[in-house]
Amino acid sequence: MKMYNKLSLSALLISSQIIFAQQVNTAEKLDPIVQNIINEATQNSQLESLAFDLLDVIGPRLVGSPAMEQANDWTVEKFKSWGIDAKKQQFGEWASWQRGITQAEMTSPRVKSLEAIQLAWSPATKKAIEAEVVILPNIQNSSEFAEWLKSIKGKFVLISQYQRSGRPDYQIKEFATPEYYEKFKALREKDAEDFKKLIKNTGYDNNTLPEALEKAGAVGIAISNWTGIMGANRIFGAKTQNIPMIDLAVEDYGMLYRLALHGKKPTIKVNTQSKKLGTAKSFNTIATLPGKEKPNEYIILSAHLDSWDGAQGATDNGTGTITMMEAARLLKKFYPNNKRTIIIGLWGSEEQGLNGSRGFVIDNPEIIKNTQVSFNQDNGTGRIVNISGQGFVNSYDFMGRWLSALPKSISKHIETNYPGMPGTGGSDNASFTAAGIPGIGLTALNWGYFGYTWHTNRDTYDKIMFDEVRNNVITTAVLAYMASEDPEGVNKQKRVLPNGMKWPEVKEPKRKGTN
């Protein structure tokens, strides 16, 4: 039975790759190197293996964590195994924190296991804490709230908006009558406005409220950062220094909220076993394919290696990372005489403000001065469908030349926008655009990214659509090849921005971080 399963899986993967190869193997005549890249990408892809090692074995890669440094070391060794020179380049240091188990259960008025996860950098409990759960009161001003704070010593406090339903909006719209849907939508909008007003009335905001509760003697804080999609909650960092902060599934959070609201005084028992490990160095992984004719001119392939750690960081940005790694492998194998130097940058601490790529820009002025273009991929598992010129006047010329080398089966999906507007901070391409380099974002099809996997507890290996990512590997490798070969180089003239807007400026990264 085990042998049968393995053979079946192998046959399935081979069949998938053959079908995909047939889709891109058209009658059009392609550049021989481009054709070799396509053949290798579709018939001998390493993407599944790379994703397994990065996501299942190493796991989430929170900046400063041991797993992040393990990911840096693994990427360096993987590049070297392909004959590509690679190293870690430090850009700063961060508070080191390692996730442990999170155990949570309701102990009264009945016993129930809870779906919970500790927020990043949250303090551990040392031993399990059992306490009554309370909710924020319906106060009218900060004075009333200050009085209520006197009552929460020894309590676990819920501080997120109560959701009247854990069903996503699209499902309600599909099955409800139009009248009921409009009524329900209005109720949700009112709930959001009422909660926003309640937080304002406390005199605090979502960042400062946990500190006030901790100071008043609460033993823990629970939130539910629900995305609106069933099962998906966003997991960010804790705002407390000494007490645990956890996220609860919308269903469990709602149950506890209702019990507290109706005076049932629910109690929960929480055990979180994370570790604070002092300070750790923060690195980028930098791999290099030296240019043979113009070694001092550069093409940069860009993706961030770090992630939030509520899940595995699969589509943010495991997919971007393995895309750039696989593209580098193909270029090394089929384009050994690259004219310009091709750098692969896998950045750290993108999630805290593009710190790794900003550090690279500032720490490597000679490289940046002579970089022709960077290609960045950072928004999920879908095929690349949109490319902007990032505000560079002549982007139509050079991007048009390079994209023309792609097979039509891939290029037909890509819409372009020239000259476009410069990126200001959404991902690492903005770091290069600010430095006067066309930081081309390779924007992918959504595949439910923002509601389902972006920074959530559901961003896992199984969400990757590997045929889509193979498309992106081919696109990236071909663009890098064409940019390296281009005899004209890149004209970096910037457009005049409308309405008094200013070109983004190079920013100093955060070199020392806590959370």
KAFEN-V126590 format. One line per field, one symbol per residue. ss: DSSP state (h for helix, s for strand, l for the rest). psi: psi as a letter, one per 20 degrees, with the letter a starting at -180 (. if undefined). burial: I if it has 24 or more other ideal C-beta (glycine too) atoms within 12 Angstrom, else O. A space follows every 10 residues. Layout:
BEGIN
ss: ???
psi: ???
burial: ???
END
This chain:
BEGIN
ss: lhhhhhhhhh hhhhhhhhhh hhhhllllll lhhhhhhhhh hhhlllhhhh hhhhhhhhll lllllhhhhh hhhhhhhhhh hlllssssss ssssssssll lsssssssll lssllsssls llllllllss ssssslllll lhhhhhhhhl lllllsssll llllllllhh hhhhhllhhh hhhhhhhhhh hhhhhhhhhh hhllllllhh hhhhhlllls sssllsllll llssllslll lllssssslh hhhhhhhhhh hlllllssss ssllssssss sssssssssl lllsssssss ssssllllll lllhhhhhhh hhhhhhhhhh hhhhllllls ssssssslll llllhhhhhh hhhlhhhhhl ssssssllll lllsssssll lsllhhhhhh hhhllllhhh hlllssslll llllllllhh hhhhlllsss ssssllllhh hhhllsllll hhhllhhhhh hhhhhhhhhh hhhhhlllll lllsllllll llllllllll lssll
psi: gggggghggg hggggghggg hhhimriqpq phgggggggg hhilqjgggg hgggghggbq mppiqhhghh gggghghggh hjjppqrpop ibqqppppqa qpppqpiqir ppqqoqpqqp jqqrigrppp qqpqrpqmri rhghghghhi ijpjqpppjr pppiqjpqgh gghhhqqhgh ghggghgghg gggghghggh hhjrahhigh gggghijqir pprnmpiipp ioqpobqqjr hiqqpqpqqh ghghghgggg hjjimqqqpp oplrppkcqq qpqqpoqpnp qhhmijqqpp ppqphrrrkh cilginlhgg ghghghgggg ghhimilpgq pppoooqqkh ijlkgghhgg ghimhhgghj pgqqppplla irqpippqik jpgjhgghhg gghiiqqhhg hiioqqoqia qpqijhaihh hhghjjpono pnprqgkkgh hghokrjjmr giipnhhghg ghgggggggg ghhhhohiap pkpqqpqrkj qqpqqpqpro hoqg.
burial: OOOOOOOOOO OOIOOIIOOI IOIIIOOOOI OOIIIIIIII IIIIIIIIOI IOIIIOOIII IIIIIIIIII IIIIIIOIIO OIOIOIOIII IIIIIIIIII OIIIIIIOOO OOOIIIIIII IIIIIOOOII IIIIIIIOOO OOOOIOOIIO OIOOIIIIII IIIIOIIIIO OIOOOOOOOO OOOIOOOIOO OOOOIOOIIO IIOIOIOOII OIIIOIOIII IIIIIIIIII IIIIIIIIII OIIIIIIIII IIIIIIIOII OOOOOIIIII IIOIOIOOOI IIIIIIIIII IOOIOOIIII IIIIIIIIII IIIIIIIIII IIIIIIIIII IIIIIOOIII IIIIIIIIII IIIIIIIIII IIIIOOIIOI IIIIIIIIII IIIIIIIIII IIOIIIIIIO IIIIIIIOII IOIIOIOIII IIIOOIIIII IIIIIIIIII IIIIIOIIIO IIIIIIIIII IOIIIIIIII IIIIIIIIII IIIIIIOOII OIOIIOOOOO OOIIOIOOII IOIOI
END
